[in-house]
Amino acid sequence: MPDTDNSIASPKIVSIANQKGGVGKTTTAINLGAALALSGKKTLIIDLDPQGNASTGLGVDARSRTITMYDVLVDKVPMVNCVVKTGVNNLYLAPSTTDLSSADVELMNDRGRILRLKRCLLNINFKALGIEYIIIDCPPSLNLLTLNALAASTSVLVPLQCEFFALEGLSQLMLTVRQVRDNINKSLVFDGIVLTMHDKRNNLSGQVEQDVRDNLGALVYDTVIPRNVRLSEAPSFGMPGIIYDKASSGSVAYRRLAAEFIRRGSKKKPSKPLELKENE
């Protein structure tokens, strides 16, 4: 774990969530986390997806994941025992494996199952450890793991691909977030929407971007993440895209996103729930 820094306040806990797969969720979690870490912000990524893609993408081989989020959530192993260093300075990881896919079933009879992750995090002195940001990579579904993430988080960041039907399913995610906020976690807010996989050569990407901005306004980040082959290649080398190819358009975009993320975080969050326009 990181060195002690008693000047750090409680960390911001951000769920990267979208129940649709293939929207750049894990790519965003890895590269936003890495960009924050490289800017000097000690960051912990919690891999809450049983696919373990964030763990693989950060170079933590499956065979070396002796203690994982399964052990933390199901067997109540202290979370500090799960966290490992990554190859990026200031960036730490709580890994997962496919074992985590059985958590829904194994926790079925636990009345407090939705609060498992929150309780685990409450038992860690993050101020002493110097962690400023915790990024939770959620699975591509609104299951128990995602609910645990939302219950433990201070905010939600939603990657939205610049493709046809981009807004499809977003209403259900917003409803879920609203229900969690009303019943479990009153401090939960939307950080915003990050447009991903934007192809400037494709007119459809521009049309989708305009549609999303018309519907969601200021909640949409100014930074747009382009479709970029270097970002896609990076996980196979076990490193974030912003490390794999620092000069690529995807790397530049994620560094800009991190700067905007920090800037937005310094402003007061709106209390009004996120809404889609009636025609959507």
Backbone as CSV, one residue per row, in Angstrom:
resi,resn,N_x,N_y,N_z,CA_x,CA_y,CA_z,C_x,C_y,C_z
1,MET,0.837,-1.203,0.000,0.000,0.000,0.000,0.875,1.258,0.000
2,PRO,0.286,2.414,-0.353,1.058,3.643,-0.467,1.548,4.175,0.867
3,ASP,2.497,5.104,0.778,3.045,5.712,1.978,2.006,6.605,2.642
4,THR,2.184,6.841,3.917,1.256,7.670,4.678,1.373,9.134,4.281
5,ASP,0.190,9.803,4.164,0.131,11.248,3.945,-1.105,11.756,4.670
6,ASN,-0.932,12.263,5.876,-2.059,12.654,6.708,-2.739,13.932,6.242
7,SER,-2.249,14.557,5.172,-2.877,15.766,4.663,-4.036,15.447,3.730
8,ILE,-4.200,14.174,3.350,-5.231,13.786,2.392,-6.568,13.590,3.087
9,ALA,-7.638,14.130,2.517,-8.982,13.958,3.056,-9.557,12.632,2.563
10,SER,-10.826,12.396,2.875,-11.472,11.168,2.422,-11.458,11.117,0.898
11,PRO,-11.256,9.936,0.331,-11.160,9.836,-1.133,-12.505,10.005,-1.823
12,LYS,-12.439,10.438,-3.051,-13.623,10.453,-3.903,-13.750,9.051,-4.506
13,ILE,-14.929,8.457,-4.390,-15.160,7.098,-4.874,-16.091,7.160,-6.080
14,VAL,-15.587,6.748,-7.234,-16.314,6.905,-8.491,-16.595,5.552,-9.138
15,SER,-17.860,5.270,-9.378,-18.228,4.072,-10.130,-18.237,4.395,-11.618
16,ILE,-17.509,3.598,-12.401,-17.570,3.711,-13.860,-18.597,2.678,-14.298
17,ALA,-19.771,3.123,-14.685,-20.890,2.195,-14.872,-21.637,2.420,-16.175
18,ASN,-22.031,1.321,-16.783,-22.948,1.298,-17.920,-23.306,-0.169,-18.122
19,GLN,-24.589,-0.489,-18.103,-24.957,-1.900,-18.215,-24.739,-2.466,-19.610
20,LYS,-24.493,-1.580,-20.578,-24.160,-2.048,-21.923,-22.667,-2.388,-21.983
21,GLY,-22.339,-3.478,-22.625,-20.948,-3.843,-22.798,-20.338,-3.152,-24.007
22,GLY,-19.022,-3.114,-24.066,-18.328,-2.573,-25.226,-18.411,-1.080,-25.397
23,VAL,-18.574,-0.333,-24.297,-18.689,1.120,-24.394,-17.409,1.830,-23.967
24,GLY,-16.370,1.067,-23.609,-15.121,1.684,-23.168,-15.080,1.898,-21.670
25,LYS,-15.862,1.130,-20.928,-15.940,1.286,-19.476,-14.607,0.958,-18.797
26,THR,-14.077,-0.238,-19.070,-12.814,-0.634,-18.455,-11.661,0.210,-18.971
27,THR,-11.674,0.530,-20.247,-10.637,1.399,-20.815,-10.631,2.746,-20.106
28,THR,-11.825,3.264,-19.820,-11.930,4.541,-19.112,-11.434,4.409,-17.681
29,ALA,-11.809,3.330,-16.997,-11.368,3.126,-15.619,-9.840,3.063,-15.536
30,ILE,-9.239,2.285,-16.426,-7.783,2.110,-16.413,-7.058,3.410,-16.741
31,ASN,-7.464,4.053,-17.808,-6.719,5.226,-18.284,-7.000,6.487,-17.489
32,LEU,-8.230,6.635,-16.989,-8.508,7.764,-16.101,-7.735,7.579,-14.804
33,GLY,-7.751,6.363,-14.271,-7.006,6.089,-13.050,-5.521,6.332,-13.219
34,ALA,-4.970,5.870,-14.336,-3.545,6.056,-14.601,-3.198,7.531,-14.777
35,ALA,-4.069,8.257,-15.468,-3.819,9.690,-15.687,-3.857,10.453,-14.363
36,LEU,-4.789,10.094,-13.486,-4.846,10.732,-12.173,-3.574,10.417,-11.382
37,ALA,-3.153,9.161,-11.438,-1.948,8.742,-10.712,-0.714,9.474,-11.217
38,LEU,-0.603,9.593,-12.533,0.567,10.264,-13.111,0.575,11.758,-12.814
39,SER,-0.602,12.311,-12.487,-0.666,13.733,-12.120,-0.362,13.940,-10.639
40,GLY,-0.023,12.829,-9.953,0.344,12.924,-8.548,-0.742,12.549,-7.572
41,LYS,-1.900,12.112,-8.080,-3.014,11.728,-7.230,-2.984,10.217,-6.983
42,LYS,-2.755,9.808,-5.752,-2.740,8.380,-5.449,-4.138,7.804,-5.658
43,THR,-4.202,6.774,-6.480,-5.491,6.266,-6.954,-5.557,4.754,-6.799
44,LEU,-6.724,4.277,-6.385,-6.986,2.844,-6.282,-8.080,2.471,-7.265
45,ILE,-7.803,1.492,-8.118,-8.825,0.945,-9.008,-9.337,-0.364,-8.417
46,ILE,-10.647,-0.445,-8.216,-11.278,-1.678,-7.748,-11.900,-2.371,-8.949
47,ASP,-11.393,-3.552,-9.265,-11.914,-4.323,-10.390,-13.095,-5.138,-9.881
48,LEU,-14.315,-4.670,-10.169,-15.513,-5.349,-9.687,-16.208,-6.108,-10.815
49,ASP,-15.497,-6.312,-11.906,-16.013,-7.069,-13.041,-15.389,-8.468,-13.025
50,PRO,-16.216,-9.520,-12.927,-15.673,-10.886,-12.887,-14.790,-11.244,-14.078
51,GLN,-14.903,-10.506,-15.176,-14.030,-10.760,-16.314,-12.581,-10.403,-15.997
52,GLY,-12.390,-9.525,-15.015,-11.037,-9.164,-14.590,-10.237,-8.406,-15.624
53,ASN,-10.911,-7.712,-16.520,-10.184,-7.032,-17.598,-9.335,-5.868,-17.103
54,ALA,-9.812,-5.169,-16.080,-9.004,-4.070,-15.542,-7.724,-4.611,-14.907
55,SER,-7.837,-5.762,-14.250,-6.657,-6.380,-13.640,-5.647,-6.787,-14.707
56,THR,-6.140,-7.431,-15.761,-5.266,-7.836,-16.861,-4.655,-6.625,-17.547
57,GLY,-5.483,-5.615,-17.778,-5.023,-4.410,-18.461,-3.989,-3.622,-17.688
58,LEU,-3.888,-3.904,-16.386,-2.876,-3.239,-15.566,-1.694,-4.159,-15.276
59,GLY,-1.649,-5.280,-16.000,-0.475,-6.143,-15.933,-0.434,-7.093,-14.756
60,VAL,-1.574,-7.306,-14.092,-1.614,-8.238,-12.959,-2.135,-9.585,-13.473
61,ASP,-1.232,-10.525,-13.629,-1.560,-11.835,-14.177,-2.533,-12.575,-13.262
62,ALA,-3.451,-13.344,-13.875,-4.481,-14.058,-13.113,-3.878,-15.001,-12.082
63,ARG,-2.755,-15.611,-12.401,-2.132,-16.568,-11.488,-1.558,-15.906,-10.239
64,SER,-1.314,-14.612,-10.317,-0.747,-13.898,-9.173,-1.812,-13.236,-8.301
65,ARG,-3.077,-13.388,-8.689,-4.159,-12.767,-7.917,-4.594,-13.720,-6.802
66,THR,-3.777,-13.820,-5.772,-4.040,-14.774,-4.689,-5.185,-14.323,-3.785
67,ILE,-5.323,-13.014,-3.588,-6.440,-12.457,-2.833,-7.146,-11.461,-3.745
68,THR,-8.452,-11.640,-3.917,-9.196,-10.828,-4.881,-10.444,-10.235,-4.235
69,MET,-11.211,-9.508,-5.043,-12.442,-8.907,-4.551,-13.473,-9.960,-4.155
70,TYR,-13.346,-11.154,-4.679,-14.211,-12.249,-4.226,-13.957,-12.526,-2.745
71,ASP,-12.703,-12.622,-2.372,-12.348,-12.880,-0.976,-12.824,-11.752,-0.065
72,VAL,-12.733,-10.532,-0.571,-13.139,-9.368,0.209,-14.648,-9.359,0.431
73,LEU,-15.424,-9.544,-0.634,-16.878,-9.433,-0.542,-17.543,-10.661,0.065
74,VAL,-17.072,-11.840,-0.304,-17.728,-13.081,0.127,-17.162,-13.600,1.443
75,ASP,-15.837,-13.603,1.555,-15.206,-14.164,2.750,-14.787,-13.108,3.769
76,LYS,-15.059,-11.846,3.462,-14.779,-10.728,4.374,-13.299,-10.596,4.734
77,VAL,-12.442,-10.926,3.781,-11.008,-10.687,3.971,-10.775,-9.168,3.967
78,PRO,-9.972,-8.625,4.870,-9.718,-7.175,4.893,-9.226,-6.675,3.535
79,MET,-9.781,-5.562,3.113,-9.483,-5.066,1.780,-8.012,-4.715,1.595
80,VAL,-7.363,-4.290,2.651,-5.945,-3.935,2.528,-5.104,-5.137,2.091
81,ASN,-5.582,-6.340,2.378,-4.851,-7.547,1.982,-4.996,-7.857,0.495
82,CYS,-5.978,-7.201,-0.135,-6.269,-7.455,-1.546,-5.493,-6.516,-2.467
83,VAL,-5.197,-5.325,-1.980,-4.630,-4.272,-2.829,-3.166,-4.544,-3.182
84,VAL,-2.855,-4.372,-4.465,-1.492,-4.566,-4.955,-1.036,-3.336,-5.734
85,LYS,0.277,-3.198,-5.859,0.838,-2.119,-6.672,0.738,-2.481,-8.149
86,THR,0.660,-1.481,-8.982,0.715,-1.692,-10.428,2.036,-1.140,-10.940
87,GLY,2.248,-1.227,-12.232,3.466,-0.697,-12.819,3.452,0.806,-12.985
88,VAL,2.356,1.442,-12.595,2.229,2.897,-12.698,2.393,3.498,-11.311
89,ASN,3.285,4.444,-11.188,3.515,5.096,-9.899,2.230,5.740,-9.384
90,ASN,1.930,5.542,-8.106,0.741,6.082,-7.440,-0.560,5.360,-7.789
91,LEU,-0.490,4.292,-8.573,-1.705,3.579,-8.965,-1.719,2.188,-8.344
92,TYR,-2.813,1.863,-7.674,-2.979,0.582,-6.978,-4.229,-0.114,-7.496
93,LEU,-4.281,-1.420,-7.254,-5.368,-2.230,-7.810,-5.878,-3.237,-6.788
94,ALA,-7.205,-3.365,-6.721,-7.845,-4.471,-6.005,-8.389,-5.392,-7.098
95,PRO,-7.708,-6.487,-7.407,-8.025,-7.302,-8.580,-9.244,-8.213,-8.403
96,SER,-9.688,-8.778,-9.518,-10.769,-9.761,-9.482,-10.452,-10.899,-10.438
97,THR,-11.186,-11.994,-10.266,-11.135,-13.138,-11.176,-12.561,-13.588,-11.440
98,THR,-12.701,-14.621,-12.232,-14.039,-15.136,-12.554,-14.770,-15.657,-11.321
99,ASP,-14.066,-15.926,-10.227,-14.720,-16.357,-8.984,-15.796,-15.363,-8.554
100,LEU,-15.568,-14.089,-8.877,-16.488,-13.039,-8.442,-17.882,-13.191,-9.058
101,SER,-17.982,-13.941,-10.152,-19.274,-14.118,-10.824,-20.289,-14.862,-9.958
102,SER,-19.819,-15.576,-8.941,-20.727,-16.325,-8.074,-21.176,-15.520,-6.858
103,ALA,-20.743,-14.279,-6.753,-21.058,-13.466,-5.569,-22.561,-13.279,-5.389
104,ASP,-23.282,-13.069,-6.489,-24.733,-12.889,-6.406,-25.395,-14.048,-5.670
105,VAL,-25.006,-15.265,-6.033,-25.606,-16.460,-5.449,-25.142,-16.664,-4.014
106,GLU,-23.849,-16.483,-3.782,-23.304,-16.767,-2.459,-23.747,-15.758,-1.400
107,LEU,-24.117,-14.569,-1.832,-24.561,-13.551,-0.881,-26.079,-13.415,-0.843
108,MET,-26.766,-14.327,-1.490,-28.220,-14.236,-1.644,-28.944,-14.111,-0.301
109,ASN,-28.494,-14.824,0.703,-29.183,-14.850,1.991,-28.690,-13.790,2.973
110,ASP,-27.767,-12.945,2.530,-27.252,-11.872,3.384,-28.105,-10.624,3.204
111,ARG,-28.814,-10.216,4.229,-29.712,-9.064,4.121,-28.953,-7.770,3.861
112,GLY,-27.683,-7.732,4.238,-26.875,-6.533,4.009,-25.951,-6.647,2.822
113,ARG,-26.307,-7.512,1.866,-25.388,-7.814,0.751,-25.074,-6.602,-0.114
114,ILE,-25.995,-5.651,-0.237,-25.754,-4.479,-1.083,-24.724,-3.544,-0.452
115,LEU,-24.505,-3.677,0.840,-23.582,-2.782,1.552,-22.235,-3.433,1.841
116,ARG,-21.989,-4.613,1.293,-20.733,-5.321,1.573,-19.507,-4.467,1.234
117,LEU,-19.478,-3.915,0.016,-18.306,-3.142,-0.408,-18.153,-1.878,0.422
118,LYS,-19.253,-1.204,0.702,-19.192,0.021,1.496,-18.590,-0.250,2.863
119,ARG,-18.994,-1.347,3.490,-18.459,-1.689,4.800,-16.981,-2.020,4.736
120,CYS,-16.581,-2.666,3.651,-15.155,-2.977,3.476,-14.324,-1.707,3.381
121,LEU,-14.838,-0.732,2.645,-14.108,0.520,2.459,-14.073,1.349,3.741
122,LEU,-15.140,1.254,4.537,-15.187,2.015,5.785,-14.142,1.544,6.780
123,ASN,-13.666,0.336,6.603,-12.683,-0.230,7.526,-11.239,0.124,7.169
124,ILE,-11.067,0.940,6.117,-9.722,1.330,5.694,-9.493,2.807,5.993
125,ASN,-8.365,3.143,6.563,-8.006,4.533,6.836,-7.326,5.117,5.594
126,PHE,-8.146,5.557,4.647,-7.604,6.071,3.395,-6.857,7.388,3.597
127,LYS,-7.238,8.133,4.618,-6.524,9.381,4.894,-5.069,9.089,5.223
128,ALA,-4.854,8.068,6.046,-3.491,7.702,6.417,-2.725,7.121,5.241
129,LEU,-3.433,6.433,4.345,-2.776,5.800,3.204,-2.517,6.771,2.056
130,GLY,-3.180,7.912,2.080,-2.935,8.918,1.049,-3.718,8.724,-0.235
131,ILE,-4.699,7.820,-0.241,-5.512,7.601,-1.447,-6.482,8.761,-1.636
132,GLU,-6.453,9.380,-2.816,-7.343,10.502,-3.118,-8.534,10.093,-3.979
133,TYR,-8.333,9.088,-4.821,-9.409,8.645,-5.703,-9.522,7.124,-5.672
134,ILE,-10.753,6.650,-5.648,-11.038,5.231,-5.814,-11.952,5.107,-7.028
135,ILE,-11.514,4.347,-8.011,-12.298,4.145,-9.227,-12.752,2.695,-9.268
136,ILE,-14.070,2.492,-9.371,-14.637,1.148,-9.387,-15.067,0.803,-10.807
137,ASP,-14.451,-0.222,-11.366,-14.828,-0.697,-12.695,-15.970,-1.706,-12.526
138,CYS,-17.179,-1.287,-12.870,-18.366,-2.117,-12.666,-18.552,-3.101,-13.819
139,PRO,-19.254,-4.212,-13.555,-19.574,-5.158,-14.643,-20.621,-4.559,-15.576
140,PRO,-20.735,-5.089,-16.795,-21.711,-4.553,-17.758,-23.122,-5.086,-17.500
141,SER,-23.623,-4.850,-16.303,-24.991,-5.241,-15.945,-25.357,-4.545,-14.643
142,LEU,-26.651,-4.443,-14.385,-27.112,-3.824,-13.151,-27.390,-4.915,-12.119
143,ASN,-26.332,-5.635,-11.743,-26.476,-6.751,-10.814,-26.034,-6.344,-9.410
144,LEU,-25.873,-7.338,-8.525,-25.508,-7.059,-7.141,-24.166,-6.339,-7.036
145,LEU,-23.215,-6.694,-7.905,-21.904,-6.061,-7.850,-22.003,-4.576,-8.176
146,THR,-22.771,-4.229,-9.205,-22.953,-2.826,-9.560,-23.673,-2.077,-8.447
147,LEU,-24.673,-2.700,-7.846,-25.387,-2.072,-6.734,-24.453,-1.833,-5.554
148,ASN,-23.549,-2.768,-5.288,-22.550,-2.582,-4.246,-21.674,-1.374,-4.544
149,ALA,-21.272,-1.248,-5.808,-20.433,-0.122,-6.208,-21.158,1.202,-6.008
150,LEU,-22.415,1.269,-6.440,-23.191,2.500,-6.316,-23.441,2.852,-4.849
151,ALA,-23.676,1.836,-4.032,-23.923,2.078,-2.614,-22.685,2.621,-1.906
152,ALA,-21.510,2.282,-2.419,-20.255,2.696,-1.783,-19.683,3.988,-2.361
153,SER,-20.211,4.451,-3.485,-19.599,5.556,-4.226,-20.124,6.926,-3.829
154,THR,-19.327,7.926,-4.137,-19.780,9.305,-4.011,-20.354,9.807,-5.322
155,SER,-19.973,9.157,-6.447,-20.468,9.611,-7.748,-20.397,8.500,-8.791
156,VAL,-21.044,8.759,-9.926,-21.085,7.815,-11.043,-20.636,8.516,-12.319
157,LEU,-19.731,7.871,-13.037,-19.274,8.372,-14.331,-19.697,7.356,-15.380
158,VAL,-20.389,7.810,-16.426,-20.960,6.902,-17.410,-20.296,7.069,-18.774
159,PRO,-19.542,6.085,-19.226,-19.022,6.115,-20.603,-20.170,5.800,-21.568
160,LEU,-20.257,6.582,-22.633,-21.338,6.409,-23.608,-20.734,6.421,-24.999
161,GLN,-20.867,5.322,-25.721,-20.236,5.219,-27.028,-20.960,6.060,-28.073
162,CYS,-20.187,6.627,-28.989,-20.755,7.460,-30.054,-21.226,6.571,-31.201
163,GLU,-22.233,5.773,-30.931,-22.792,4.860,-31.917,-24.306,4.898,-31.848
164,PHE,-24.951,4.314,-32.848,-26.406,4.275,-32.910,-26.956,3.634,-31.636
165,PHE,-28.074,4.136,-31.133,-28.694,3.673,-29.896,-27.830,3.965,-28.671
166,ALA,-27.020,5.015,-28.737,-26.137,5.335,-27.608,-26.928,5.569,-26.324
167,LEU,-28.092,6.217,-26.451,-28.882,6.542,-25.268,-29.768,5.386,-24.800
168,GLU,-29.794,4.313,-25.603,-30.633,3.171,-25.236,-30.130,2.536,-23.939
169,GLY,-30.990,2.358,-22.997,-30.619,1.754,-21.729,-30.161,2.744,-20.687
170,LEU,-29.883,3.987,-21.094,-29.403,4.970,-20.129,-30.482,5.314,-19.105
171,SER,-31.745,5.305,-19.536,-32.841,5.605,-18.618,-32.884,4.614,-17.459
172,GLN,-32.646,3.328,-17.740,-32.661,2.319,-16.688,-31.520,2.533,-15.705
173,LEU,-30.344,2.884,-16.222,-29.210,3.168,-15.345,-29.519,4.355,-14.448
174,MET,-30.099,5.405,-15.020,-30.435,6.589,-14.240,-31.461,6.257,-13.164
175,LEU,-32.447,5.408,-13.508,-33.455,5.000,-12.536,-32.808,4.226,-11.390
176,THR,-31.879,3.343,-11.724,-31.188,2.564,-10.701,-30.390,3.469,-9.772
177,VAL,-29.679,4.424,-10.351,-28.901,5.366,-9.547,-29.824,6.162,-8.630
178,ARG,-30.961,6.603,-9.167,-31.908,7.368,-8.369,-32.453,6.539,-7.201
179,GLN,-32.751,5.276,-7.460,-33.261,4.401,-6.402,-32.215,4.159,-5.324
180,VAL,-30.963,3.972,-5.745,-29.884,3.792,-4.771,-29.724,5.050,-3.931
181,ARG,-29.793,6.199,-4.580,-29.641,7.458,-3.849,-30.799,7.682,-2.873
182,ASP,-31.997,7.362,-3.296,-33.162,7.588,-2.446,-33.227,6.635,-1.264
183,ASN,-32.717,5.420,-1.438,-32.915,4.393,-0.427,-31.660,3.948,0.330
184,ILE,-30.486,4.143,-0.274,-29.269,3.579,0.315,-28.163,4.598,0.500
185,ASN,-27.913,5.413,-0.534,-26.743,6.287,-0.545,-27.146,7.685,-0.989
186,LYS,-27.551,8.500,-0.024,-28.099,9.824,-0.340,-27.064,10.792,-0.906
187,SER,-25.800,10.491,-0.766,-24.752,11.395,-1.263,-24.347,11.092,-2.704
188,LEU,-24.934,10.064,-3.309,-24.554,9.657,-4.660,-25.031,10.660,-5.704
189,VAL,-24.119,11.099,-6.569,-24.456,12.050,-7.633,-23.859,11.574,-8.949
190,PHE,-24.305,12.189,-10.036,-23.723,11.914,-11.351,-22.516,12.820,-11.569
191,ASP,-21.376,12.205,-11.861,-20.218,12.990,-12.285,-20.437,13.500,-13.700
192,GLY,-21.078,12.680,-14.513,-21.350,13.088,-15.873,-21.235,11.946,-16.857
193,ILE,-21.294,12.310,-18.130,-21.246,11.367,-19.237,-19.974,11.617,-20.038
194,VAL,-19.238,10.562,-20.334,-18.039,10.669,-21.167,-18.309,9.981,-22.499
195,LEU,-18.227,10.724,-23.568,-18.433,10.167,-24.906,-17.177,9.422,-25.350
196,THR,-17.354,8.162,-25.743,-16.219,7.321,-26.120,-16.381,6.807,-27.552
197,MET,-15.279,6.264,-28.096,-15.276,5.643,-29.416,-15.778,6.588,-30.512
198,HIS,-15.403,7.835,-30.380,-15.793,8.841,-31.373,-14.890,8.729,-32.605
199,ASP,-15.511,8.639,-33.764,-14.774,8.550,-35.032,-15.089,9.792,-35.858
200,LYS,-14.138,10.708,-35.933,-14.386,11.972,-36.624,-14.589,11.790,-38.125
201,ARG,-14.231,10.610,-38.643,-14.437,10.335,-40.070,-15.866,9.885,-40.353
202,ASN,-16.596,9.598,-39.293,-17.945,9.064,-39.423,-18.957,10.131,-39.000
203,ASN,-19.844,10.512,-39.916,-20.844,11.535,-39.605,-21.748,11.123,-38.454
204,LEU,-21.968,9.821,-38.310,-22.844,9.335,-37.252,-22.312,9.704,-35.870
205,SER,-20.993,9.632,-35.685,-20.409,9.990,-34.393,-20.739,11.426,-34.020
206,GLY,-20.634,12.323,-34.992,-20.961,13.719,-34.737,-22.427,13.917,-34.429
207,GLN,-23.283,13.165,-35.113,-24.720,13.270,-34.870,-25.091,12.761,-33.483
208,VAL,-24.460,11.645,-33.093,-24.717,11.079,-31.769,-24.229,12.034,-30.682
209,GLU,-23.037,12.603,-30.882,-22.515,13.550,-29.902,-23.474,14.725,-29.711
210,GLN,-23.981,15.271,-30.813,-24.895,16.400,-30.723,-26.185,16.008,-30.023
211,ASP,-26.684,14.810,-30.326,-27.914,14.312,-29.712,-27.748,14.185,-28.202
212,VAL,-26.615,13.613,-27.790,-26.361,13.428,-26.365,-26.218,14.772,-25.663
213,ARG,-25.495,15.698,-26.280,-25.315,17.015,-25.669,-26.638,17.775,-25.600
214,ASP,-27.487,17.626,-26.618,-28.801,18.277,-26.594,-29.652,17.742,-25.449
215,ASN,-29.535,16.448,-25.179,-30.346,15.811,-24.144,-29.806,16.033,-22.741
216,LEU,-28.483,15.976,-22.589,-27.890,15.955,-21.252,-27.097,17.201,-20.889
217,GLY,-26.913,18.091,-21.858,-26.327,19.392,-21.579,-24.975,19.361,-20.900
218,ALA,-24.854,20.116,-19.806,-23.573,20.302,-19.125,-23.074,19.035,-18.441
219,LEU,-23.919,18.027,-18.307,-23.473,16.772,-17.696,-22.525,15.999,-18.610
220,VAL,-22.494,16.367,-19.886,-21.595,15.702,-20.826,-20.228,16.385,-20.767
221,TYR,-19.192,15.598,-20.576,-17.840,16.145,-20.521,-17.461,16.778,-21.854
222,ASP,-16.683,17.857,-21.785,-16.180,18.484,-23.008,-15.229,17.536,-23.737
223,THR,-14.428,16.813,-22.977,-13.468,15.873,-23.559,-14.189,14.689,-24.187
224,VAL,-13.805,14.361,-25.412,-14.366,13.212,-26.127,-13.234,12.224,-26.388
225,ILE,-13.487,10.946,-26.093,-12.474,9.916,-26.296,-12.615,9.328,-27.702
226,PRO,-11.581,9.418,-28.525,-11.676,8.925,-29.904,-11.538,7.413,-29.985
227,ARG,-12.035,6.854,-31.062,-11.747,5.450,-31.353,-10.276,5.381,-31.752
228,ASN,-9.501,4.575,-31.031,-8.051,4.617,-31.195,-7.456,3.229,-31.041
229,VAL,-6.733,2.771,-32.055,-6.206,1.407,-32.045,-5.164,1.208,-30.951
230,ARG,-4.443,2.250,-30.580,-3.413,2.120,-29.543,-4.040,1.852,-28.180
231,LEU,-5.205,2.436,-27.919,-5.926,2.141,-26.683,-6.367,0.678,-26.652
232,SER,-6.757,0.173,-27.822,-7.203,-1.217,-27.911,-6.056,-2.201,-27.750
233,GLU,-4.874,-1.830,-28.207,-3.708,-2.714,-28.127,-3.120,-2.793,-26.730
234,ALA,-3.209,-1.701,-25.994,-2.494,-1.573,-24.720,-2.771,-2.700,-23.717
235,PRO,-4.040,-3.137,-23.508,-4.287,-4.179,-22.500,-3.525,-5.479,-22.755
236,SER,-3.284,-5.811,-24.012,-2.563,-7.044,-24.307,-1.103,-6.966,-23.867
237,PHE,-0.629,-5.761,-23.603,0.725,-5.556,-23.093,0.720,-5.264,-21.593
238,GLY,-0.470,-5.342,-20.979,-0.583,-5.162,-19.538,-0.291,-3.767,-19.053
239,MET,-0.668,-2.762,-19.841,-0.422,-1.393,-19.415,-1.523,-0.469,-19.936
240,PRO,-1.762,0.648,-19.249,-2.734,1.625,-19.726,-2.308,2.204,-21.073
241,GLY,-3.279,2.625,-21.862,-2.971,3.220,-23.152,-2.125,4.464,-23.035
242,ILE,-2.318,5.229,-21.959,-1.554,6.473,-21.823,-0.086,6.208,-21.495
243,ILE,0.236,4.969,-21.119,1.631,4.571,-20.925,2.156,3.892,-22.192
244,TYR,1.324,3.057,-22.781,1.706,2.280,-23.955,2.118,3.178,-25.120
245,ASP,1.339,4.217,-25.373,1.686,5.172,-26.428,1.243,6.554,-25.974
246,LYS,2.166,7.276,-25.371,1.843,8.567,-24.773,1.371,9.604,-25.780
247,ALA,1.787,9.444,-27.033,1.480,10.459,-28.039,0.198,10.172,-28.815
248,SER,-0.416,9.031,-28.611,-1.609,8.682,-29.379,-2.772,9.609,-29.026
249,SER,-3.716,9.710,-29.950,-4.867,10.589,-29.720,-5.672,10.134,-28.514
250,GLY,-5.750,8.809,-28.284,-6.472,8.300,-27.132,-5.801,8.686,-25.827
251,SER,-4.476,8.619,-25.793,-3.727,8.987,-24.595,-3.899,10.462,-24.270
252,VAL,-3.791,11.291,-25.284,-3.969,12.731,-25.095,-5.368,13.016,-24.556
253,ALA,-6.373,12.321,-25.104,-7.753,12.537,-24.678,-7.957,12.152,-23.214
254,TYR,-7.383,11.028,-22.782,-7.573,10.610,-21.397,-6.845,11.516,-20.415
255,ARG,-5.729,12.084,-20.815,-5.068,13.056,-19.940,-5.930,14.316,-19.816
256,ARG,-6.556,14.713,-20.916,-7.468,15.859,-20.858,-8.681,15.540,-19.995
257,LEU,-9.174,14.310,-20.118,-10.324,13.902,-19.317,-9.993,13.966,-17.827
258,ALA,-8.812,13.498,-17.450,-8.406,13.532,-16.049,-8.351,14.967,-15.527
259,ALA,-7.816,15.869,-16.348,-7.744,17.275,-15.945,-9.144,17.858,-15.780
260,GLU,-10.039,17.522,-16.701,-11.417,18.018,-16.608,-12.130,17.384,-15.414
261,PHE,-11.856,16.122,-15.170,-12.443,15.399,-14.042,-12.066,16.067,-12.720
262,ILE,-10.792,16.410,-12.572,-10.328,17.083,-11.359,-10.968,18.464,-11.251
263,ARG,-11.024,19.169,-12.370,-11.593,20.515,-12.371,-13.075,20.498,-11.998
264,ARG,-13.807,19.565,-12.582,-15.236,19.455,-12.272,-15.460,19.060,-10.817
265,GLY,-14.568,18.229,-10.304,-14.714,17.762,-8.936,-14.554,18.860,-7.903
266,SER,-13.908,19.945,-8.299,-13.705,21.056,-7.372,-14.932,21.958,-7.299
267,LYS,-15.912,21.712,-8.186,-17.138,22.502,-8.212,-18.247,21.757,-7.499
268,LYS,-19.236,22.492,-7.035,-20.380,21.885,-6.345,-21.209,21.085,-7.338
269,LYS,-21.545,19.855,-6.970,-22.317,18.990,-7.850,-23.800,19.371,-7.824
270,PRO,-24.488,19.303,-8.973,-25.917,19.590,-8.990,-26.692,18.515,-8.232
271,SER,-27.728,18.952,-7.500,-28.539,17.999,-6.747,-29.688,17.452,-7.581
272,LYS,-30.002,18.131,-8.685,-31.099,17.686,-9.537,-30.757,16.376,-10.233
273,PRO,-31.681,15.407,-10.203,-31.421,14.126,-10.862,-31.227,14.296,-12.372
274,LEU,-30.411,13.460,-12.938,-30.201,13.455,-14.370,-31.458,12.989,-15.071
275,GLU,-31.918,13.714,-16.073,-33.130,13.355,-16.796,-32.886,13.384,-18.296
276,LEU,-33.543,12.469,-18.998,-33.585,12.522,-20.462,-34.801,13.328,-20.882
277,LYS,-34.729,13.920,-22.047,-35.885,14.654,-22.558,-37.034,13.684,-22.849
278,GLU,-38.234,14.225,-22.856,-39.423,13.404,-23.015,-39.403,12.554,-24.279
279,ASN,-38.868,13.098,-25.372,-38.908,12.351,-26.634,-37.913,11.200,-26.673
280,GLU,-37.113,11.051,-25.600,-36.191,9.948,-25.555,-36.742,8.818,-24.690
